[in-house]
């Protein structure tokens, strides 16, 4: 297949060594604000270097930079489906969303404003976080006109109400806030891989009362990938759906560089199969969050992260081609 637009092709490792040059997401062109090519962009890969919602072990603010660096290892063609997302869609690195590391609420507004700009240009976002709170301002932008569905891979529900008294905006509360705000449709939301010791069951009870489907890790392994993802596809249907992938859904044996690791999670192969099962859905964007480089300086967790980002990019590109030309 000929590229949709040759200006958007990544630099080939067959012509320029992958360790050379300035790192961009998957060696794609970097488009600065105001670049005319932005108007021709279909999918933007964006960093959100913010971890102001982290309640314990910080570091995901450094995630986008390490993910960019490791993503230079990514090639162009999916090993199973044969999809080359860079031929299907015009993809580009649009840099990082503005944030204010010492002002949480301003950061949430800045992120929403940035993503609202993408939505206004009909650009699909693929995001590298950042802690999981960043999903809230993104959903506030992509779900502004109508609530969206969501398939959420995580060890935690992130449906808590408050932390430390009355702190309502943390990496453990984004989806409760999104449902309350009317940006996320709980009846079309499914959370997969939930596990670990809980503070209590109030987050579960609240989410279930709203109509959210929660699949804990034991049910996942009892049923298997195909059965679980068939249910996920049934829940979100053919309507616009967002995907949120927290790296801690993967077992820390494979991805230790994260702030809230939980044993008993997915293998990297299972994570790949889960994302591949999103093929054919009406997807409107995705994020990969909670990679914390200080807890894995080797870059191994970031390599897992960008590998999942490429899996996500392939299904996003196919969806955009089919549903959002």
Helices and strands as residue ranges (DSSP letters): G 6-8, G 25-27, G 36-40, E 43-48, G 60-62, H 63-71, H 85-88, E 91-96, H 104-120, E 124-129, H 134-142, E 148-153, H 174-181, E 184-194, H 202-210, E 213-216, H 217-223, H 225-236, E 241-246, G 247-249, H 268-276, E 283-289, G 293-295, H 300-323
